[in-house]
Amino acid sequence: MSSFKLGVEVVGAHDLVAKDGQGSSNPFVELHFDDQRFRTTTKEKDLNPVWNESFYFNISDPNNLSHLPLEAYVYNHNKANNVKTCLGKVRLTGTSFVPYSDAVVLHYPLEKRSIFARVKGELGLKVFVTDDPSIKSSNPLPAMESSLHTDVDSHYAKIPKSVPNSFPKEKTDKRRTFHHLSNANQSQQKQNFPSVPPQQMNSGVHEMKSGKQPPQIFQMFSGSSSQPLDYALKETSPFLGGGQIVGGRVIRGDRPASTYDLVEQMRYLFVRVVKAQDLPSKDVAGSLDPYVEVKVGNYKGITKHYEKKQNPEWNQVFAFARDTVQTSVLEVILKDKDLVKDDFVGIVRFDLHEVPTRVPPDSPLAPEWYRLEDKKGEKKKGELMLAVWYGTQADEAFPDAWHSDAIAPGDSTSIASTYIRSKVYHSPRLWYVRVTVIEAQDLVAADKNRFPDAYVKVQLGNQILKTKSVQPRNSNPIWKEEFMFVASEPFEEHLIFSVEDRVGPNKDETIGKAVIPLNSVDRRADDRNIRTRWYNLEKSLSDAMDRDHAKKDKFHSRLHVCVCLDGGYHVLDESTQYSSDLRPTAKQLWKPSIGVLELGILNADGLQPMKTREGKGTSDTYCVAKYGHKWVRTRTIVNSLNPKYNEQYTWEVYDPATVLTVGVFDNCQISGSDGNKDMKIGKVRIRISTLETGRVYTHSYPLLVLHPSGVKKIGELHLAIRFSYTSMLNMMFQYSRPLLPKMHYKRPLSVIQQDMLRHQAVTIVAARLGRAEPPLRREVVEYMSDADAHLWSMRRSKANFLRLTSVFSGLFSVGKWVGEVCMWKNPITTVLVHVLFVMLVCFPELILPTVFLYMFLIGVWNYRRRPRYPPHMNTSLSCADAVSPDELDEEFETFPASRSSDIIRVRYDRLRSVAGRIQTVVGDIATQVLVAELVTDGGCLDQILFPRA
């Protein structure tokens, strides 16, 4: 049997329904999971019972955990007639089960067991998965009163035989409590946690079928009459792995389709150099400094060399594009590294016509030993273990292989191979840290003759916030100020509190410090109250960090704070309108995925040269795609303005109101300088809600970039996209839910807080992804996340105002139409409206059906004109085609400003005029609202607007 167990801690319930006729109930809880049932004790006469009892279920099949629900029933025990009455139930799906380190107490609202049941209240549960072998499963159905068993035996007769049905006769008082695991157990538990998604999928690159014909552009969309056709989206008809794509549908060919069918097939010659043995000695003094050179025509790949080693191991893979191979012989040459000229040791030759072809899911080709030969073909001492085969980008060796398109023909070495490989990244899990500084006690200033003018500085990493300075009449200042920070798992940084005394202008003295490790902080997924704690203040940071520090002084200053990790929020690290993930941090609140998004990055055409090499303009480009927590980076194609990537990736979709972002960048690290920043070429955004399910979108997206001189087209990016939902009902249900998690509305953050926290979140994500290999650089993360979107732009302000007016244009049109009806502009329409009004007055039950019928007819009418392709950047809607040069210069201005004072003065006056008009509009709206309230209340407008002395 599996060692995995499901732990359930029944904390308590509150505000239950009274069922005993005396305004109270005798509640207990029954837990059902995987044909196992456990029961808590009964709380007599209590509508707010507290149990704090833990139970452990055996998980028979961890791979099927996501399909096993947990049901918790709250019953009332009636001792008079020995029956139980359901007070409500809670049902949790297997996708919400998390390891113990992520588990928090959640209060679930009770649901009805039947339609006519009366239910209210909440049940507090803590649910987690553990594989600790020392934890034993609980006994099924602990006994309550013995008389109750006689009435409910028939109800429990359905328990399978695999579960023991011998109930103990005495009440079990001993409960096994699950304590927090050590760090080693936590890491092992996270690695072994059986999280199975609703739909199995691969995130590599599959083999696919392709035709020899190039993609054909057969239809163009302008999107707006004023937008140039060159800036429009183009639908193509390429031959991909599943067949030719025509109008979003796949036309199958003669050959069967492959698993990854959204990219074109690319053939490669793979050479795996494993190791060597029995190599000849260089001289009497020592052995060789060996390395291997793999040569195919004009392309060469070189392994690393070892010093003084006769049995080296490389285990490196080289991939040569078959289309560029102009020879029929593969040469694998073993050489000895020397200061002046490398010495030839031996060679192994292969006839490319005899190389086998491997098609996944076949197992990898087994390497073999080959005897080294000299230049004349005679056998020499020494052997090389090699494997040579033909494959596609679906091969497992493709991502980590050295690629021939990473160098120019004639080059003998790869250029910074670390920075050219395709990789998948996962951004860290972010938390909001809520800190409330309440008060301090017994503060002692350096000057004993005065009370300290104290404030508290709170620091988490590079985030620093301060309270207001308070000068009380005693040594116990009170602040009661709340702050928010962003932290990422694993929690490597501590929360540092420093109480400062302002002794003079720009002169502060530290009274004491306190350090709180984030691993010890309480977590919550709702707005329940968190207990506050007192912390002793130490003189130095080292003493505060040393929790086992021997206290010499019996008297300590103390700080009263409340700290918690808020998991009910979604930590915004992107612009809200372009967010790719809207799930809260706490995994218990995650809903099952609604579908799968597949992206095929095909190629780019007509890119502008970003650098000069050997007197010619060129680019070394790669693509980055971001959706949710998953970032993907394609391999870098060197020296090409028309690169072909043909890589496919997959994401799970949890909300259709999310956006996929794909960016194109020029790699500036392969020149040998790690300090250069990768140059931004352009990016494309696709909103998931605009994609029809099951349809393959093969469009060529223009890369439009706004420069100080205006809008420029840098090239085109060819993508293949498909969104498939798993359940139409679940997807439609998402549209009835609010955009952000519930905590954003129950306890909203201010606009200033959101902007500050988003900046910190982007900084944390950029720092974490920059530590990967190869690193995803900071400028790439900031560009994909729109880190500078908060800066002022007149163009963006105009575009947002036009968007706002378009939203309310329907209401304005309705108001205008009602005015025309009242003015009898069209007598026939006016008569029909009056007839409809009289009919609705006489039959008011027809009001709602009429409204819904009208809305249905409008939807059917607009359905014919729905867009057939994903929307793309429109230069007219974004006001990019009509912006003045001065406004463009202002948008690209650095912060703080670097222009002359005269230019800044002109722009400030222009901003004041715009703000004045906005102030006037807001004042008019406020006046209208005030007049409406006065009319409703019957007040006197003159006395309120124009008061007299």
C-alpha positions, -999 to 999 in steps of 0.1 A, spaced: 0 0 0 12 35 -7 27 55 22 9 87 11 -19 97 35 -44 125 34 -45 144 67 -76 163 77 -77 185 108 -112 194 118 -108 228 136 -143 239 143 -176 254 130 -196 284 137 -231 298 132 -247 264 127 -284 258 124 -303 250 156 -320 216 153 -329 205 189 -359 228 193 -342 247 221 -320 270 199 -290 247 199 -275 215 183 -253 186 192 -230 187 162 -203 162 150 -185 158 117 -182 128 94 -153 127 69 -156 105 37 -126 98 15 -117 69 -8 -142 45 9 -130 54 43 -151 73 70 -140 90 102 -161 108 128 -153 135 154 -167 136 189 -201 152 196 -202 187 211 -233 191 234 -254 222 230 -230 242 209 -236 262 177 -200 272 175 -181 239 183 -144 236 184 -129 201 178 -92 204 168 -91 167 159 -69 152 132 -75 122 110 -54 104 84 -68 86 54 -49 60 34 -44 69 -3 -47 37 -23 -36 52 -56 -16 85 -55 -18 88 -93 -56 90 -90 -56 116 -61 -69 144 -82 -101 125 -89 -108 115 -53 -130 140 -34 -131 146 3 -166 151 18 -172 165 53 -208 162 67 -219 181 98 -246 163 116 -268 170 147 -272 140 170 -307 138 185 -304 117 217 -342 114 221 -348 93 190 -312 84 182 -311 99 147 -288 123 130 -298 153 109 -275 169 84 -265 205 91 -246 209 59 -217 195 39 -184 206 24 -169 189 -7 -133 194 -17 -118 181 -50 -85 163 -51 -68 191 -71 -69 213 -39 -48 189 -18 -14 204 -9 16 193 11 16 201 48 40 230 44 14 248 22 -16 238 42 -36 265 61 -69 265 79 -98 275 56 -134 281 66 -157 266 40 -194 277 38 -217 247 44 -236 235 14 -271 220 12 -273 182 10 -308 184 -6 -327 212 -23 -351 219 5 -326 218 34 -319 248 55 -282 254 59 -259 281 73 -226 285 89 -190 275 81 -167 246 88 -129 251 94 -107 224 79 -70 220 73 -63 194 45 -29 182 34 -10 153 20 20 136 37 42 106 30 56 104 65 58 66 73 56 72 110 20 85 107 -6 58 110 -41 59 95 -69 67 119 -94 41 131 -126 43 110 -157 58 126 -147 63 163 -176 54 185 -201 79 199 -229 67 219 -235 30 216 -273 35 210 -266 55 179 -251 26 161 -283 6 160 -300 33 139 -272 40 116 -258 5 109 -278 3 77 -263 36 66 -227 23 71 -233 -11 57 -221 1 23 -185 4 35 -162 -19 15 -147 -49 32 -112 -35 28 -121 -10 56 -124 -26 91 -159 -24 104 -152 -32 140 -160 -1 160 -144 4 194 -169 5 222 -151 31 243 -145 66 233 -110 72 219 -93 100 237 -59 97 221 -54 116 189 -24 115 167 -13 150 160 8 159 129 37 182 138 56 203 114 82 184 94 118 192 93 133 210 63 147 178 48 113 161 51 96 191 36 118 191 5 113 154 1 76 157 5 74 184 -22 93 163 -46 72 132 -40 38 149 -38 15 132 -63 0 162 -81 -17 149 -112 -33 175 -135 -67 168 -150 -52 162 -184 -18 147 -190 4 167 -213 40 171 -224 59 203 -225 87 193 -248 88 193 -286 71 165 -305 78 151 -339 55 163 -366 47 158 -402 55 186 -427 51 193 -463 76 208 -486 54 237 -496 60 270 -478 32 287 -459 8 306 -481 -8 339 -471 -44 338 -484 -62 364 -463 -54 397 -447 -72 417 -420 -67 453 -415 -88 456 -383 -94 493 -391 -98 513 -422 -72 538 -411 -45 512 -402 -20 503 -430 -22 468 -444 14 462 -436 5 465 -399 -23 440 -402 -26 404 -390 -21 378 -417 -36 343 -417 -15 317 -433 -19 281 -444 13 263 -434 20 225 -435 25 215 -399 29 181 -382 -8 173 -383 -13 184 -419 -21 216 -437 -39 243 -418 -67 260 -438 -91 283 -420 -82 270 -386 -89 234 -395 -64 206 -400 -65 188 -434 -48 155 -427 -22 142 -452 -14 107 -462 9 101 -433 -4 98 -397 -2 129 -376 24 132 -349 19 141 -312 31 177 -316 13 190 -346 17 228 -344 53 232 -358 71 221 -389 93 191 -388 130 197 -389 155 169 -394 188 169 -375 219 147 -374 226 140 -338 261 129 -326 266 119 -289 302 119 -277 302 99 -245 337 90 -235 371 75 -245 394 48 -232 429 34 -236 442 66 -253 479 66 -262 503 86 -240 515 120 -252 550 112 -240 568 93 -213 560 121 -187 522 120 -190 490 115 -208 470 135 -233 449 167 -229 421 152 -251 391 168 -267 368 157 -296 360 177 -328 329 167 -347 330 178 -383 302 177 -409 311 197 -440 319 233 -430 304 229 -395 325 219 -365 315 212 -329 342 209 -302 339 193 -268 357 206 -237 392 193 -231 406 176 -201 442 179 -188 463 148 -184 435 123 -187 435 90 -206 398 81 -200 378 113 -204 340 115 -202 322 143 -222 286 131 -227 279 160 -251 254 160 -280 258 179 -313 229 186 -336 235 194 -373 206 207 -394 201 181 -422 192 208 -447 226 224 -443 247 192 -445 266 192 -479 286 161 -474 281 124 -470 308 118 -444 308 125 -407 342 128 -390 348 125 -353 384 135 -346 402 131 -313 429 157 -307 454 167 -281 453 203 -268 485 221 -272 497 257 -269 508 261 -305 491 235 -326 467 208 -315 480 173 -323 460 147 -342 453 115 -322 427 95 -342 395 97 -362 363 78 -366 344 82 -399 307 75 -406 288 72 -439 257 94 -435 237 71 -458 241 44 -432 230 64 -402 198 51 -386 167 72 -380 151 74 -345 115 83 -340 102 89 -305 88 73 -284 116 48 -293 142 45 -267 175 64 -271 201 49 -293 227 29 -274 262 43 -279 289 19 -291 327 17 -289 346 26 -321 383 20 -327 403 51 -336 420 52 -370 448 73 -384 445 95 -414 452 66 -437 424 44 -422 446 21 -402 436 11 -367 453 28 -337 452 25 -300 422 40 -282 385 39 -285 356 64 -286 321 57 -274 297 73 -298 260 73 -309 249 88 -343 213 90 -355 189 111 -374 160 127 -355 138 158 -352 133 185 -326 111 160 -308 142 141 -297 150 143 -260 185 154 -268 174 184 -287 171 210 -259 206 203 -245 224 197 -278 249 220 -294 233 232 -326 249 240 -359 227 270 -364 244 285 -333 276 292 -353 284 306 -387 299 282 -414 336 280 -410 337 287 -373 354 260 -353 339 268 -318 305 275 -305 297 310 -294 287 310 -257 267 278 -259 254 284 -224 233 313 -237 218 297 -268 199 267 -255 161 265 -252 149 262 -216 117 262 -195 116 284 -164 92 286 -135 88 319 -117 88 316 -79 57 314 -58 50 349 -45 33 358 -12 20 391 2 34 397 37 11 418 59 29 435 88 11 455 115 33 475 139 12 480 170 33 494 198 65 491 217 71 488 254 99 501 277 120 518 251 152 533 265 168 562 247 205 571 248 196 603 266 179 592 299 164 627 303 140 624 274 115 600 259 124 587 225 110 602 193 106 567 180 96 551 147 100 516 133 118 506 102 106 473 86 129 456 61 124 426 39 153 421 15 156 454 -4 121 465 6 121 491 34 91 509 49 89 531 80 62 541 104 55 577 114 76 592 142 58 592 175 69 611 206 48 599 236 48 611 271 62 577 283 84 550 269 55 530 253 48 545 218 18 533 198 18 533 160 -9 508 147 3 511 111 1 483 85 25 475 57 26 451 28 56 433 13 63 407 -13 82 375 -5 90 344 -26 95 308 -18 118 295 -5 119 321 22 156 330 23 153 365 37 141 375 72 118 402 83 139 428 103 124 453 126 145 482 138 132 507 163 149 541 157 151 572 178 152 605 160 177 626 181 181 654 156 177 664 119 190 635 97 204 618 128 189 586 141 200 562 168 190 525 169 172 515 201 168 478 192 163 452 165 141 421 161 143 395 134 114 372 124 120 343 100 92 340 74 91 303 78 77 307 113 50 332 103 13 322 102 -3 317 68 -39 324 60 -61 322 29 -90 345 42 -93 375 64 -94 357 98 -76 373 127 -40 365 133 -27 365 168 -2 392 177 32 386 193 57 404 214 94 403 204 124 413 225 145 440 210 183 433 208 211 458 205 226 443 174 214 424 144 236 394 152 220 391 186 185 393 171 194 366 146 207 343 173 175 330 188 194 309 213 214 339 225 220 338 262 201 367 278 223 385 303 198 413 310 165 404 327 149 436 314 141 440 277 124 465 254 97 448 235 79 453 202 43 443 196 36 432 159 12 411 139 28 393 109 11 369 84 15 355 49 -17 364 30 -24 336 5 -59 348 -5 -45 374 -29 -30 371 -63 4 387 -63 3 410 -93 36 409 -112 21 420 -146 -3 447 -158 -38 438 -147 -52 440 -182 -24 417 -195 -22 393 -166 -15 357 -175 -25 342 -141 -52 353 -117 -50 325 -91 -44 332 -54 -12 322 -38 -28 295 -15 -31 263 -35 -62 252 -16 -81 280 -34 -70 269 -68 -98 255 -91 -92 227 -116 -79 238 -150 -104 245 -177 -83 236 -207 -49 234 -224 -31 261 -244 -6 249 -271 18 273 -287 40 266 -317 67 292 -324 73 287 -361 96 314 -374 102 351 -378 104 369 -412 119 402 -423 136 411 -390 156 444 -389 194 440 -383 202 447 -346 240 445 -348 269 444 -373 291 414 -378 319 412 -404 305 444 -420 270 430 -424 238 437 -405 225 406 -387 206 395 -356 209 366 -331 173 362 -320 154 340 -296 118 341 -284 104 341 -249 68 331 -241 51 337 -207 19 323 -194 11 318 -157 42 307 -137 58 291 -168 83 309 -189 98 293 -221 128 304 -241 136 291 -275 171 284 -287 191 313 -302 194 314 -340 227 331 -349 233 353 -380 198 351 -394 171 377 -402 146 349 -410 151 324 -381 132 292 -379 125 280 -344 97 253 -347 94 247 -310 61 238 -293 51 243 -257 20 236 -236 3 254 -206 -27 246 -184 -54 273 -185 -73 282 -154 -91 314 -165 -100 325 -201 -96 362 -191 -58 358 -193 -32 368 -219 -3 349 -235 28 371 -242 54 362 -267 85 384 -271 114 384 -296 149 395 -284 183 398 -298 210 379 -279 238 402 -270 257 377 -248 273 355 -275 299 381 -283 316 373 -251 305 403 -230 281 393 -202 274 430 -194 255 438 -226 218 439 -224 196 418 -247 179 441 -272 141 441 -274 127 435 -309 89 432 -303 62 413 -286 28 398 -293 -2 393 -269 -30 369 -274 -60 369 -251 -73 334 -244 -110 344 -244 -107 354 -281 -97 319 -292 -123 294 -304 -118 260 -288 -102 234 -310 -93 258 -338 -57 262 -349 -47 298 -354 -18 302 -378 -12 339 -381 18 360 -389 19 388 -363 36 421 -372 61 432 -346 51 468 -341 73 489 -319 68 526 -309 100 546 -313 106 583 -306 102 587 -344 69 569 -346 56 534 -352 79 510 -369 75 474 -381 105 454 -371 94 421 -387 68 394 -384 64 365 -360 47 334 -372 28 315 -345 4 285 -343 -20 285 -314 -47 261 -302 -69 263 -271 -88 232 -260 -111 231 -230 -118 201 -209 -153 211 -198 -175 237 -214 -195 241 -182 -164 249 -161 -152 274 -187 -186 292 -188 -187 292 -150 -155 312 -150 -173 341 -166 -197 343 -137 -168 347 -112 -150 380 -104 -117 386 -121 -95 386 -91 -96 364 -59 -122 372 -32 -96 389 -9 -90 417 -34 -126 428 -29 -131 419 8 -99 437 18 -87 457 -12 -53 472 -17 -49 508 -25 -37 518 -60 -4 531 -46 1 498 -27 -6 477 -58 19 497 -79 46 494 -53 40 457 -47 40 450 -84 73 467 -88 88 446 -60 72 414 -74 88 420 -109 122 427 -92 120 394 -72 110 374 -103 138 390 -124 164 382 -97 152 346 -94 151 339 -132 184 357 -136 200 330 -114 190 302 -138 213 286 -164 211 301 -190 198 332 -172 166 349 -182 179 385 -180 163 413 -161 156 434 -192 137 405 -207 115 399 -176 108 437 -172 98 440 -209 75 409 -208 59 422 -175 55 458 -186 75 471 -156 74 507 -169 37 508 -176 31 530 -146 50 560 -162 29 589 -176 21 589 -213 -2 613 -230 -8 587 -257 -19 560 -232 -42 585 -215 -59 593 -247 -62 557 -257 -77 547 -223 -101 576 -224 -113 564 -259 -116 529 -245 -137 542 -216 -160 561 -239 -165 531 -262 -176 510 -232 -203 536 -223 -212 543 -259 -240 518 -258 -256 536 -228 -252 569 -246 -269 555 -277 -298 542 -256 -302 576 -240 -302 593 -274 -328 568 -287 -350 574 -257 -348 611 -263 -358 607 -299 -387 586 -289 -399 613 -265 -395 640 -292 -415 619 -317 -387 620 -342 -401 587 -357 -438 585 -350 -440 548 -358 -413 539 -334 -428 561 -307 -462 545 -311 -447 510 -309 -427 519 -278 -459 533 -261 -478 501 -270 -450 480 -255 -450 502 -224 -488 498 -219 -485 461 -224 -458 458 -198 -478 479 -173 -508 456 -177 -487 424 -176 -456 431 -155 -446 395 -155 -435 400 -191 -409 426 -182 -380 401 -175 -388 378 -205 -389 408 -228 -356 421 -215 -339 386 -219 -354 382 -254 -341 415 -265 -306 407 -251 -307 373 -269 -316 388 -302 -288 414 -298 -264 385 -291 -275 366 -322 -272 397 -343 -237 404 -331 -226 368 -334 -225 371 -371 -200 399 -368 -177 382 -343 -140 384 -350 -126 354 -368 -90 360 -356 -73 371 -324 -71 409 -320 -37 425 -325 -22 459 -319 -42 486 -337 -23 518 -343 -56 538 -344 -70 525 -311 -37 529 -293 -34 565 -307 1 556 -320 -5 569 -355 -16 604 -344 7 612 -316 28 643 -318 66 642 -317 67 661 -284 43 636 -268 65 607 -281 96 623 -267 78 627 -234 68 591 -233 104 579 -239 118 604 -214 138 589 -186 127 591 -150 137 615 -135 135 638 -164 167 648 -183 153 675 -207 158 712 -203 138 732 -178 119 750 -206 106 718 -221 97 704 -188 78 736 -179 58 734 -212 49 697 -205 39 706 -169 16 733 -181 0 709 -206 -5 683 -179 -21 710 -156 -46 719 -184 -55 682 -189 -59 677 -151 -80 709 -149 -105 695 -175 -106 662 -156 -112 681 -124 -141 700 -140 -157 668 -153 -154 651 -119 -169 682 -102 -199 682 -126 -205 645 -118 -203 651 -81 -227 680 -84 -252 658 -103 -249 631 -76 -254 657 -49 -285 672 -66 -300 637 -69 -294 631 -32 -309 664 -22 -340 658 -43 -344 624 -27 -339 637 8 -360 669 2 -333 692 13 -328 728 2 -301 731 -24 -295 768 -19 -288 764 18 -262 737 12 -244 750 -19 -246 787 -8 -246 789 30 -251 823 46 -235 836 77 
